[in-house]
Amino acid sequence: MDLKHRSRGITDGRDRAPARSYFKSIGFSESDLAKPLIGVANTWIETMPCNFHLRRLSAKVKDGIRAAGGTPMEFNTIAISDGETMGTEGMRASLVSREVIADSIELVCLGQLFDAVVCVVGCDKTIPAAGMALARMNLPGLVLYGGTIAPGVYKGKDVTIQDVFEAVGANAAGKMSDADLLELENVACPGAGACGGQYTANTMSTVMELIGLSPMGFNGVPAMDPRKDEVSYSCGEVIMNVLKRGILPRNILTRAAFENAIAGVACTGGSTNAVLHLLAISREAGVALQIDDFQKVSERTPIFCDLKPSGKYVASDVYKAGGIPVIAKRLLDGKLADGSALTVTGQTFAEEANQAKETPGQPVIAPLAEPLKKTGGLVILKGNLAPEGCVAKISGHERLSHRGPARVFDCEEDAMQAVTSKKIKAGDVVVIRYEGPKGGPGMREMLSVTSAIVGEGLGGSVALLTDGRFSGATHGLMMGHVSPEAALGGPIAAVREGDMIHVDVNQRVLEIGISDAEIKQRMSGWKAPQPRYADGVFAKYAALVRSAGEGAITKPR
């Protein structure tokens, strides 16, 4: 491949003198412009710990690119903090931001004719957005995750942001004092980096290594570990090698690679959001992935990583145990992953996994012969309430069946008020609707509600279902992504207060205890609600977005 296969169009020849003049005015030399131009998409933002340190890492990436013979050009894009906006109107922006980030990376790379790109990412939506952009452009590129936050320490125990969310419910229930809540709040997040458990950011970090878009072993290095600077610098050599070898994202993003990634989510008890994001990336890559494929892979993949929110350990403990390569090696040894899949380094999945160095005696990643659970954490349920499916995370500690009366809420805020006012009782099924991709719009995460339920002491006796999403920190019998969503006239819109809801994980069933004829009769008088937003970015998103079963993408039909 001509290393300047695209940038010659902006730098070379007599007619490009004006462009070269602009570049030279900001410090690029003739020599710089003769080299491949490598975009560095930095998702730095000053609003959250997840991305706060990415300026430092991006500078190291650029140093590495220069040393390897390229000319880096950094650009910025946006990010929205899920954790900070959780439970507010601002949370509607989170999933929408994924599309904006992918679009902005694509626009700058296409507009500036970059030869390759390194995407430096941190929080939940920046990671899949980078994967979507690479798949869509099919431009040589890689993804570098900024790394996990260190755990906080509260009364001698490691804690994460999940503990703070659940403490809110405990405080509302009178089980935790205001002083203790403040103390926990002050120590739970000790510095920069993304949320510490196997929540969405660390789940998608794992996905990027196992699907092959991130160099194996790079993402798992914690945010503030000195080695993070080293792997960031090394991305310069990797991206120039990608360019020289002509490795394209769609060479990497094969069906086998997606199944490897799903296995990684399943074996780590990862976030249900991975279903949404992998479906979206697959649509951009032209790979025919369906929601039922997650069930098939999860059924054959045991959980062998003991990670929060359901387990004991955090992502930095995975790194101490040997990192994501050890997980890859477990999957390879168990014939649970396809070792022939290509990765961004030019090596195969098997070649990368076989270089894993496991820490002797580590307690985080169990032996294959002694899994925590024989099947993976992702379960796809269907039935007359979710004919197109919904997603549950079953990590081994949850109930596998539940039958109870529906408590129906048409927005998250009403459900949260009911929980904190002690209006939800043991046995109830909380139904939160009109929070899907279109109806929300933006498919808000429900961590505030689910954490409040757990904090109230109802985590073992209440079920919840929604056409919205859950945070990776959610645990308990919770079903999300119910499709079709209420705003599209899905059966969840027909549920009434007191209807009996039946959940059976073993049978993979989510049902309402009324006949199909009754559902049809109820829906005959249904009218789609007026959009919450008549104009602006949310209105545009609601008009374009597809269902959760297609990854909630805005790709033209």
Secondary structure, 3 states (H helix, E strand, C coil): CCCCCCCHHHHCCHHHHHHHHHHHHCCCCHHHHCCCEEEEEECCCCCCHHHHCHHHHHHHHHHHHHHCCCEEEEEECCCCCHHHHCCCHHHHHHHHHHHHHHHHHHHHHHHCCCCEEEEEECCCCHHHHHHHHHHHHCCCEEEEECCECCCEEECCEEECHHHHHHHHHHHHCCCCCHHHHHHHHHHCCCCCCECCCCCHHHHHHHHHHHHCCCCCCCCCCCCCCCHHHHHHHHHHHHHHHHHHHCCCHHHHCCHHHHHHHHHHHHHHCCCCHHHHHHHHHHHHHCCCCCHHHHHHHHHCCCECECECCCCCECHHHHHHHCCHHHHHHHHHHCCCCCCCCECCCCCEHHHHHCCCCCCCCCCCECCCCCCCECCCCEEEEEECCEEEEEEEECCCCCCCEEEEEEEEECCHHHHHHHHHCCCCCCCCEEEECCCCCCCCCCCCECHHHHHHHHHCCCCCCCEEEECCECCCCCCCCEEEEEECCHHHCCHHHHCCCCCEEEEECCCCEEEECCCHHHHHHHHHCCCCCCCCCCCHHHHHHHHHCCCHHHCCCCCCC
